[in-house]
Amino acid sequence: DLIFDTVTEDNPTHNSKIHRLSPTHLLLTSGIAGDSRTLALAFRRVVASWTHQNYGEVITTRELASEVGKVRHSIGLRPGARVLGVIGLLIGLDENEQNDDFPITVRMYRSF
């Protein structure tokens, strides 16, 4: 949480390309600014929906990337819609209950 706070608060010039999705997830984007915001909004909706449906459980980074992949695919299938002109890098911190030495695992997924 401290790492994500410093990334988004200490460097305000880069906030338009760094989106904080939840306390454990960041999205770094490159491309059209409006499409970046659309992609971040899709991620935030999935996080909020997941948390609400699963009684407050935190979504894992892998599950979030999978769900947003479905959202991006559905956007491209709408009649008259264009593919989003943005690349995103999802960074998340997941709990690792199997490893006592390192209880948190950092995961990254790229979204085209």
C-alpha distance (Angstrom), angle and dihedral (degrees) to the residues before:
residue distance angle dihedral
D1 . . .
L2 3.80 . .
I3 3.79 92.0 .
F4 3.81 92.2 52.9
D5 3.83 91.7 47.4
T6 3.81 92.9 55.2
V7 3.80 93.3 46.0
T8 3.80 94.7 53.5
E9 3.82 101.6 32.8
D10 3.80 106.4 36.6
N11 3.79 96.6 50.8
P12 3.82 108.4 43.8
T13 3.83 93.7 168.9
H14 3.81 90.9 71.8
N15 3.81 98.3 44.1
S16 3.80 93.1 102.5
K17 3.82 89.3 66.6
I18 3.82 98.7 35.5
H19 3.79 115.2 70.4
R20 3.79 122.5 -172.7
L21 3.78 105.8 -146.6
S22 3.78 100.1 175.9
P23 3.81 138.0 -22.5
T24 3.83 88.6 -79.3
H25 3.83 103.6 35.0
L26 3.82 136.4 67.4
L27 3.78 129.5 -177.8
L28 3.82 119.5 -153.4
T29 3.81 113.2 -165.6
S30 3.77 138.4 -167.6
G31 3.78 122.4 -171.9
I32 3.79 138.8 40.4
A33 3.83 109.9 10.3
G34 3.81 95.1 -138.4
D35 3.80 91.6 50.1
S36 3.82 89.2 48.3
R37 3.79 89.9 56.7
T38 3.81 90.9 46.5
L39 3.80 91.0 52.1
A40 3.83 92.0 47.0
L41 3.81 89.9 49.5
A42 3.82 90.1 52.3
F43 3.82 90.0 51.5
R44 3.82 91.8 48.3
R45 3.81 92.1 49.9
V46 3.80 91.2 52.3
V47 3.83 91.2 48.6
A48 3.81 92.5 49.0
S49 3.80 93.5 44.6
W50 3.81 92.6 47.3
T51 3.81 93.0 48.9
H52 3.81 91.7 48.3
Q53 3.82 95.0 46.6
N54 3.80 95.9 44.3
Y55 3.80 99.5 48.6
G56 3.80 97.8 -103.7
E57 3.82 98.3 -44.3
V58 3.79 115.4 149.5
I59 3.81 114.7 -115.4
T60 3.80 114.6 -122.7
T61 3.78 119.6 -122.1
R62 3.81 92.6 -114.7
E63 3.82 92.0 52.7
L64 3.81 91.5 46.9
A65 3.81 92.2 50.9
S66 3.80 90.8 48.7
E67 3.81 94.1 49.4
V68 3.81 93.7 47.1
G69 3.80 89.9 48.5
K70 3.80 87.0 60.5
V71 3.82 90.3 48.8
R72 3.82 93.0 50.3
H73 3.78 90.5 48.3
S74 3.80 92.0 50.8
I75 3.83 91.2 49.9
G76 3.81 89.7 56.9
L77 3.82 91.7 50.6
R78 3.82 95.4 58.1
P79 3.81 113.2 107.4
G80 3.80 110.9 -102.1
A81 3.81 93.8 7.8
R82 3.77 123.0 125.2
V83 3.78 128.5 -143.0
L84 3.82 113.6 -93.1
G85 3.81 111.6 -95.5
V86 3.78 95.1 -139.6
I87 3.78 140.4 92.9
G88 3.78 117.5 -148.5
L89 3.78 133.4 -163.7
L90 3.79 113.4 -156.9
I91 3.81 115.0 -155.1
G92 3.77 119.5 -172.5
L93 3.78 142.1 169.2
D94 3.80 113.6 -135.3
E95 3.79 126.8 -172.8
N96 3.79 113.0 -112.1
E97 3.79 107.6 -157.3
Q98 3.82 93.5 175.3
N99 3.81 95.4 63.2
D100 3.81 116.7 59.8
D101 3.82 93.7 -175.8
F102 3.80 94.0 57.3
P103 3.83 109.6 24.5
I104 3.83 92.6 177.7
T105 3.79 127.9 60.3
V106 3.82 122.0 -160.3
R107 3.80 112.8 -141.9
M108 3.81 130.3 -175.0
Y109 3.81 129.3 -165.9
R110 3.79 128.6 -178.1
S111 3.79 120.3 -138.5
F112 3.82 121.8 -160.4
